[in-house]
Amino acid sequence: MTKKAIIIPIILSMLLLTACGDNEKSSSSTTYTNDTLYENSGAEEYNDDAKSSDESRSAEKKDNTSDDLIRKEMLVYSCNMIVDVLDFDTAHTSLKNSLDSYGAFVETENYSSGSTGGRYYEPNTEKWRTYSATIRVPSSDYDKFCDETAELGDLRSKNASVENMSREYYDLSATLEIYEAKEDRYVELLSSITDEQYAITVENQLTDIQIEISKIKTRMNDIKTDVAYSYVNLTMNEVKEYTEEPEKTDTFMQRLGNTVSKATSNFLTVMENLLFIFIYIFPHLAVIAIILFILFFIIKRCAKKRSTPKNTNVHLPDRSEDTNEKNTNNQ
């Protein structure tokens, strides 16, 4: 064997050993890095964004394969009905009996007596009662209950709808799993922390996670309740049966008597109104007359003063002498 043939295997062995050493060093470095991230995960939330995104993607894949189909047990039925009834009391009693027989219950209700809302009772006022309620019916008896309710009177309108809650429910389920996994990690971390300030920070974050878990569970329970008990929004109106009055045909004398009666009544009404108007304006007319009389008196007196001549110094002839002269001449 030559010297060159011996050197080549030695060089190859050294290269292999160097590569193995680098791999071990890289592996130990990676382990150290992961351990460091785990120890500091309370401040950085364990790099939960990356983990949550991975879990979300896996949950989305699961939803796309199984939850895109409509699941009948996750459907919420709702119906709006308006029914007119002639016998309000009987219809209301029948409705209460139906609630008991179907195991339904009233969530909200409102009753109106048809009064104007004043504080005085008016016995002769015609009233129209109304009852409205939101009824929760077991979904298995939803159709039967709606059909029976429509027979209480005259069904005026009915609007029904169905909402599929499958996607929301299973999205909430996937989100709940993520938050519960995060909660377990925080609980485990909290049990191993010795620094009090650090423990308070982790505990606050754990409280926020638990609050979100509570909200998700509440919404999931609401969906389950809505699926189990359908909605029936009922409005029941009291109505009266319309009866058309027969047309009356009066004779000539009857029409004449009615015309005279109406004319007399209208004339008396006009005279009565004129009398009331005169009584109303009489005080005003009296005041106006007094004012006019005073003005007339003042104006007349002023005119009389202007027509009277003023006294002058002119000597007037003595009429007694003229009279004596006339008597002398006559003799």
C-alpha positions in Angstrom: 0.0 0.0 0.0 1.3 3.4 -0.9 1.6 6.4 1.3 -1.0 8.3 -0.7 -3.6 5.5 -0.2 -3.1 5.7 3.6 -3.5 9.5 3.8 -6.9 9.6 2.0 -8.9 7.4 4.5 -7.4 9.4 7.4 -8.6 12.7 5.9 -12.1 11.3 5.3 -12.3 10.1 8.9 -11.4 13.5 10.2 -14.1 15.2 8.1 -16.7 12.8 9.4 -15.7 13.4 13.0 -15.9 17.2 12.4 -19.3 17.0 10.9 -20.6 14.9 13.9 -19.2 17.4 16.3 -20.9 20.3 14.6 -24.3 18.4 14.6 -24.0 17.7 18.3 -23.1 21.4 19.0 -26.0 22.6 17.0 -28.4 20.2 18.7 -27.2 21.3 22.2 -27.6 25.0 21.1 -31.1 24.4 19.9 -32.1 22.6 23.2 -30.7 25.5 25.2 -32.6 28.0 23.2 -35.9 26.1 23.6 -35.3 25.8 27.3 -34.6 29.5 27.6 -37.8 30.4 25.7 -39.8 28.1 28.0 -38.4 29.7 31.1 -39.2 33.2 29.8 -42.6 32.4 28.4 -44.5 34.3 31.1 -43.3 37.7 29.9 -43.7 36.7 26.2 -46.7 34.5 26.6 -44.7 31.4 25.5 -44.7 32.6 21.9 -48.4 31.8 21.9 -49.0 33.6 18.7 -47.0 31.1 16.7 -48.5 28.1 18.6 -52.0 29.6 18.3 -51.7 30.1 14.6 -50.6 26.5 14.2 -53.5 25.2 16.2 -55.9 27.5 14.4 -54.8 26.2 11.1 -55.3 22.7 12.3 -58.7 23.6 13.6 -59.6 25.2 10.3 -58.6 22.1 8.4 -60.8 20.1 10.7 -63.7 22.4 10.2 -63.3 22.4 6.5 -63.5 18.6 6.4 -66.4 18.0 8.9 -68.3 21.2 9.8 -69.1 22.7 6.4 -72.1 20.4 6.2 -75.4 21.5 7.7 -76.0 19.7 11.0 -79.7 19.5 11.8 -79.2 19.6 15.5 -77.5 23.1 15.3 -80.4 24.8 13.6 -82.3 27.6 15.3 -86.0 28.1 14.2 -87.9 31.3 14.7 -91.4 32.5 13.6 -93.4 35.7 13.8 -97.1 35.3 13.9 -100.1 37.8 14.1 -103.5 36.3 14.9 -106.8 38.1 15.2 -109.4 36.6 17.6 -113.0 37.3 18.3 -113.1 35.7 21.8 -109.9 37.1 23.4 -110.3 35.4 26.8 -110.9 32.0 25.3 -108.0 32.3 22.9 -105.6 33.4 25.7 -106.7 30.5 27.9 -106.1 28.0 25.0 -102.6 29.5 24.5 -101.7 29.0 28.1 -102.9 25.4 27.9 -100.8 24.8 24.8 -97.7 26.1 26.6 -98.2 23.6 29.4 -98.8 20.7 27.1 -95.8 21.3 24.9 -93.4 22.2 27.8 -92.9 25.7 26.4 -92.4 28.9 28.3 -92.9 32.6 27.9 -89.7 34.6 27.7 -91.2 38.0 27.5 -94.8 39.2 27.2 -96.9 42.4 26.9 -100.6 43.0 27.5 -102.6 46.0 26.4 -106.2 46.6 27.4 -106.8 49.0 24.6 -107.5 52.0 26.8 -106.1 55.5 26.0 -103.9 55.5 29.1 -105.7 58.3 30.9 -106.4 58.3 34.6 -110.2 58.3 34.3 -112.2 55.2 33.6 -114.5 55.6 30.6 -117.1 52.7 30.8 -118.6 53.4 27.3 -115.3 53.5 25.5 -114.8 50.6 23.1 -111.5 48.8 23.9 -109.4 46.5 21.7 -107.1 44.2 23.7 -103.7 43.0 22.5 -101.3 40.3 23.7 -97.8 39.9 22.5 -95.2 37.4 23.7 -91.9 35.7 22.9 -92.4 32.0 23.4 -89.7 29.4 23.6 -90.9 26.0 22.3 -89.0 22.7 22.2 -87.6 22.4 18.7 -89.1 19.0 18.3 -92.6 20.4 18.7 -92.0 23.7 16.9 -94.2 22.9 13.8 -97.0 21.5 15.8 -97.1 24.4 18.2 -97.1 26.9 15.3 -100.0 25.1 13.5 -102.0 25.0 16.7 -101.4 28.6 17.5 -102.6 29.6 14.0 -105.9 28.0 14.8 -106.6 30.3 17.7 -108.2 32.8 15.3 -107.6 34.4 11.9 -103.9 34.1 11.0 -103.0 37.5 9.5 -99.3 36.9 8.9 -96.6 34.4 9.5 -92.8 34.8 8.8 -90.5 31.9 9.6 -86.7 31.6 9.4 -84.0 29.1 10.1 -80.4 30.0 11.2 -77.6 27.5 11.1 -75.3 27.8 14.1 -73.0 24.9 13.3 -70.0 27.0 12.1 -70.1 29.4 15.0 -70.5 26.7 17.5 -67.5 24.7 16.2 -65.4 27.8 15.8 -66.0 28.5 19.4 -65.1 24.9 20.3 -61.8 25.2 18.5 -61.1 28.5 20.1 -62.0 27.1 23.5 -59.5 24.3 23.1 -56.8 26.8 22.3 -57.5 28.9 25.4 -57.8 25.8 27.6 -54.4 24.6 26.4 -53.0 28.0 27.1 -54.6 28.0 30.5 -52.9 24.7 31.4 -49.5 26.0 30.4 -49.9 29.2 32.5 -51.1 27.1 35.5 -48.1 24.9 35.2 -45.7 27.9 34.8 -47.3 29.7 37.8 -46.7 26.7 40.1 -42.9 26.9 39.4 -42.3 30.6 39.7 -40.5 31.9 42.7 -40.4 35.6 41.8 -43.4 37.3 43.3 -43.6 40.2 40.7 -43.2 37.8 37.9 -45.9 35.5 39.4 -48.4 38.5 39.6 -47.8 39.2 35.9 -48.4 35.6 34.9 -51.5 35.4 37.2 -53.0 38.5 35.5 -52.5 37.0 32.1 -54.1 33.7 33.4 -57.1 35.7 34.6 -57.6 37.2 31.2 -57.5 33.8 29.6 -60.0 32.4 32.1 -62.4 35.4 31.4 -62.3 34.6 27.7 -62.9 31.0 28.4 -66.0 31.9 30.4 -67.3 34.1 27.6 -66.9 31.4 25.1 -68.6 28.8 27.2 -71.5 31.2 27.9 -72.0 31.8 24.2 -71.9 28.1 23.5 -74.5 27.5 26.1 -76.7 30.2 24.6 -76.4 28.5 21.2 -77.4 25.1 22.7 -80.4 26.7 24.4 -81.5 28.4 21.1 -81.1 25.1 19.3 -83.1 23.2 21.9 -85.9 25.8 22.2 -87.2 27.7 19.1 -88.5 31.2 19.0 -92.2 32.0 18.4 -93.0 35.7 18.5 -96.8 35.9 18.8 -99.1 38.9 18.6 -102.8 38.3 19.3 -105.3 41.1 18.5 -108.9 41.3 19.7 -111.3 42.1 16.8 -115.1 42.5 16.4 -117.2 40.8 13.7 -118.4 43.3 11.1 -122.1 43.3 10.4 -123.5 45.5 7.6 -126.7 47.4 8.4 -129.5 47.1 5.9 -130.2 50.1 3.8 -133.3 52.1 4.8 -135.7 53.7 2.2 -137.8 56.6 3.6 -141.2 57.7 2.2 -142.0 61.2 0.9 -143.7 62.3 4.1 -140.8 61.0 6.2 -138.2 62.8 4.0 -140.4 66.0 4.2 -140.7 65.8 8.0 -136.9 65.2 8.3 -136.3 68.3 6.1 -138.6 70.5 8.1 -137.1 69.2 11.3 -133.6 69.9 10.1 -134.5 73.4 8.8 -136.1 74.3 12.1 -133.2 73.0 14.1 -130.7 74.9 11.9 -132.7 78.1 12.2 -132.9 77.8 16.0 -129.2 77.1 16.1 -128.4 80.2 14.1 -130.6 82.4 16.2 -129.1 80.9 19.3 -125.6 81.6 18.0 -126.6 85.2 17.2 -128.0 85.7 20.7 -124.8 84.4 22.2 -122.7 86.7 19.9 -124.8 89.7 20.9 -124.4 88.9 24.6 -120.7 88.5 24.1 -120.2 91.8 22.3 -122.8 93.9 24.3 -120.3 95.1 26.9 -118.0 96.2 24.2 -120.8 98.0 22.3 -121.8 99.8 25.5 -118.3 101.1 26.1 -118.0 102.2 22.5 -121.4 104.0 22.7 -120.4 105.9 25.9 -117.1 107.0 24.3 -118.9 108.2 21.2 -121.5 110.1 23.3 -118.8 111.9 25.2 -117.0 112.8 22.0 -120.2 114.1 20.4 -121.0 116.2 23.5 -117.5 117.7 23.4 -117.6 118.5 19.7 -121.1 120.1 19.9 -120.0 122.3 22.8 -116.9 123.4 21.0 -118.9 124.3 17.9 -121.4 126.4 20.0 -118.6 128.4 21.5 -117.2 129.2 18.1 -120.6 130.5 16.8 -121.2 133.0 19.8 -120.0 136.6 18.8 -117.6 138.5 21.0 -118.4 141.8 22.9 -117.4 145.2 21.2 -117.4 149.0 22.1 -119.6 150.1 19.2 -122.6 152.3 20.4 -126.0 151.0 19.4 -128.8 153.5 18.8 -131.5 153.9 21.5 -134.5 152.1 20.3 -136.7 153.8 23.0 -136.4 157.2 21.4 -137.3 155.8 18.0 -140.4 154.3 19.5 -141.5 157.7 21.0 -141.1 159.4 17.7 -143.2 156.8 16.0 -145.9 157.3 18.5 -145.9 161.1 18.1 -146.2 160.8 14.3 -149.1 158.5 14.6 -151.0 161.0 16.7 
